[in-house]
Amino acid sequence: MAGQLSGRTIAFFAANEGVERVELTTPWERIRDAGATVGMISIEPGEIQMMNHLDKADTFPVDKEVVGAEPARYDGLVLPGGVANPISPA
């Protein structure tokens, strides 16, 4: 699979608390290993909290806020899954 995505840029989009660690990190590594440039887009800058089921896991750095992301710069989008969806305060 090495090199199959060479020259491509793939965006990952996740919000804080809710994304399952393995559903983010495994595709991230595989896509990167296939030669793509990958970047994390989120609602807020900083880091997102990954989860291991309902327990907090590692954090993951955000590369760009969604308001500043330009869709034309990306060749693909990954929406990693999670056991719990983040809830925005009202």
N, C-alpha and C positions, 0 to 999 in steps of 0.2 A: 504494500500500500504506500510505501515511501515515494514521495514525489507526485502522487496522483493529484494533489491539490496545490501544487507549487504555483505561486503567483496569485493565489486566491486569498481573499480576506473574509473571514467568517466572524460574525457578531454573535455573541451569547447574550441573552437578556434574562436577567433575574432580579427579583426584588429581595429586600432584606427579610430574613427568617421565613422559610417555607421551602426553599430549594433543597432537595436531597443531595448531600455531598457527592455520593457516587454518581448521581445522574447529571452532575455538572462536571466533575473532574475526569471521569472516564471518557466521555465524548470529547472534552477539551484536549486531553492528551492524544487521543486517536487522530483527531483532526489536525492537531499541530504536528504529530508524527508523520502525517500524510503530506506535509509540506505547506500547509496554509498558515497565514498569519491570523491569530485569533485575538479577540478583544472582548472584555466584559462591559456591557452597557447596563446601567441601572437607573432607577429613579433619582437617587441621591449619590453624591460623591462619597469617597471613602472606601468602605468595605461592606460586603454583605455577609451575613451570618448564615453559614450552611447548617443543615440539620442532618442528624442520623436518626431517622424516624421522628420522634417528637423531642429528642434530646439535642441540645446545641452541639455542633461539631466545630470544625475550623472556620476561620473567616477567609474571604477571598477578595482581592483588591478589585476595585472598579476602575476601569480605564477611561470611561466617558459617561457623562450623563445623557439620558435619552434626549433631552431638549437640544443638545449640541451635536447629536449624531446625524450624519448625512447618509441616508439610505443608499444613495448612488455609489458610495465608497465601499459597499459590502457586496459580496457575491452570494452570501447565504446567511441565514439566521437560525440559531438553535435556541429553543425554549426548553431548558431542562425542567424535568418534572419534580414533584415534591409531594410529601405525604400531607402537608398542610399548606394552604394558601395564605400568604400574608394578608393581614387585615389592616386597612388604612384607618387611622383615627377619624372620627366624624367631625 
